[in-house]
């Protein structure tokens, strides 16, 4: 080392002096820290400026032996996690190894990292170097010490090339272990990698399950939810498993999600404007969409829009909530029109009006007729007449005998045909 120092000082500015203040108190840890600083100083300040190749190689070899000794001694000093310098020793090990990585001395760095059991550093250096073969060899070698999981976490934290390496290379070697790790935490990033890994492994049915989980977890983009549900449907279609009962639940979940996204796309412009929704808004539950139709005061909503609200009820799981929402939709539909005449009911004009023609102008009748024409089961879509008559919000619109008669006439005309 003295020979190297002479060569370096002959043609360069002197390096910054070593900080040896830590030796003021001679403890085993302070000595280790000072020697680690000397090791770093030699490799970063002296070695790059050493002109003689043989001397430079000797310096690297001597520094490597010093680093190995420091790693071993550090383990002896801080062998207990409760030791006050336990975390500092982790930093020291990485400080000793980093100069070799920076200089491209991967073999020396790998030897030191292996001795120090720095598995994450081993993964990092071989991933950065693109040496997949060595990475897989070390994963196999330290499989029982959890290096596979260390590699999974490191690669999953990145994107692009790192994700592809995890799915295609590492996953191909340790597929079952990777699947267990990806399923261990409800993380969307892991679910995406799990779906890709299962597709890569030729398991479309299992990949569909992961994609459905992603669709269910989606909270920011209804388009992304639709994409995941559509891919899940493709996975189910590509599955060779003929056990229909096994796939029935997945198919039902897929169709429910696709129906929900279709209902988002079909929201009227007036309703989007009223509630401030973008084209690619956050997915809303079906019950909230139904409430939005019922609460929207725009008179531009047509019977087709109210039909969409009624269709959404099929996606509401709670029976009691579904019945309550159904009543809200029909109440909103009735409130669209004027049912009680402003004039006295005994006027000649009112008496001369044909009730059949009068009721056909109401949105309530138009919606009933649309359901009938489209073959919808009216008893399932339409609440009992008594429920509407007892609805507090309809007490004023249906206050007159003629209004109640028109409502009953619509029921009798269209529900009698069912």
Secondary structure, DSSP 8 states (H G I E B T S, - for coil): -HHHHHHHHHHS--------GGGGS--HHHHHHHHHHHHHHIIIIIGGG---HHHHHHHHHHHHHHHHHHHHHHHHHT-STTSTTHHHHHHHHHHHHHHHHHTT-HHHHHHHHHHHT-HHHHHHHHHHHT-HHHHHHHHHHTGGGTHHHHHHHHHHTS-THHHHIIIIIIHHHSHHHHHHHHHTS--HHHHHHHHHHHHHTT-HHHHHHHHHHHHHH--S-HHHHHHHHHHHHHHHHH-----HHHHHHHHHHHHHHHHHHHHHHT--HHHHHHHT--TT-----HHHHHHHHHH---TT--HHHHHHHHHHGGG---HHHHHHHHHHHHHHHHHTS--S-SS-TTSHHHHHS-HHHHHHTSHHHHHHHHHHHTT--HHHHS--HHHHHT-GGGTTTT-SHHHHHHHHHHHHHHHTT-
